[in-house]
Amino acid sequence: MMVQTTLPGEMNEADLGQWCQALIDSNLAACIDMRKVRSIFRWKEEIVSEFEWQVQMTSPVTAKDSLVSTIKSTHPYDVPEITWWPVEAIQEYSEWVNKIQTRNSN
C-alpha cells in the first residue's frame, strides 16, 4: 500500500524525521519519502496557499489500518489529509516491504 499525508511546512526537518522514524520503528511503514510541496486549499471559507511536507509511506496491506490510526492520533491538523492506494512493485521490493508483517508478529 501507499499511504500519504501532509504535515505543516514550518515543521523542521528534525521533528519531521522523528515523526517518520517512529512509524518505521513501529514497523508500520517500510519506507517513507518526504518532500516540500505547495498546497492550495479551502479552509474555514478561506483560500490558503502554503508549503507543507508531503509524506508518502510504503506499507504492507496488513499494516495499513494501524498506520492510518497512528497517523490520525499523532497528526497536528484538525482534519489531516490521509489517503491510500494499492501499488504494484517488483517481487523483490514487495517481499522486502512485506517483511514488516513478520517483524510485527514477533
N, C-alpha and C positions, 0 to 999 in steps of 0.2 A: 504494500500500500504506500501511497504518497500522501502525507498529511502536511497541510500548510497553515501557517498563521502569520500574523504581523504583530510586531511589538513596537513600542514607541521609538521614534528615531533619535530622541535625546538620550536613550539608554546607552551608556558607554559600553565599549566592546568587552571589557572585563565582566560586567554584570550580565551582558548577553551571553558571553561564553560560559559563565557559571550556570545560567538558566538552562542552556543547551546541554552542558556537561551532566547536569542532574538527570536529564532524560536518557542520556547514554548510560550513565552509571546504574540507572534503574532498569536497564535492558528493555526500554520501551521503543527505542529507535536505534537502528544500526549505523546510520549516517545522517548528518544534519548539514545542510547548506544554508548560509546566511548571506544576505546581500541588502544593500540600501536601495530602496525604491521610493519613487514619489507616488503617493496615493492621493486621489481626489475623490471625495465622498460627501454625502449629505449627513450631517449630524446635528440633531436638535434644530432642524429647519435652517441650518446654515451650510453653505458650501465650504468645505475645508480642503485645503491642499497642503500636504506636509510630507516630510520624509518619514519613512518607517523602515524597520528591519523586516524583511520578508524571510521567514524561516521555513524551510522545506525539509521534512523528515521522511526517511525511508524506514518502513516498519513492516514486520510480518502482519498479515491479516489478523492473526490471533491476538496481537498486541494492540490493535487499533483502538478498541473501546477504552482500554486502560490509558493509552496515550492521550486520547481526546479528553478523558476525565481529568487527567493530570494537568493538561494544558488549561482547561477551564478553571481548575481550582487554584492555579498559580498565576493566571494571566492578570495583568494590571488594568485591562479595559473592562468597562461595564458590559459591552457586547463585543466579544472578540470575534474576529474572522477565524473560523476553524473549518477548513474544507479538506476533503479527501477523495481519492480516486484510486482505482486499481491500476497497476502498471505491469508491464511485461519487461523482462530483462533476460540477459543471457543466463544459462543454467548455473554457472559458477557463482555469479553475483547473487542470484536468488537463494542459492544454498547458503552463502555467507550471511545474508540478511536473516534467513530463517533459523540460523543457529541461535538466535535470541530465544526462540522457543525452548531450546534445550537448557539454556542458562536460566530461564525463568522457572523451569520445573525442578531445578536442583535445590 
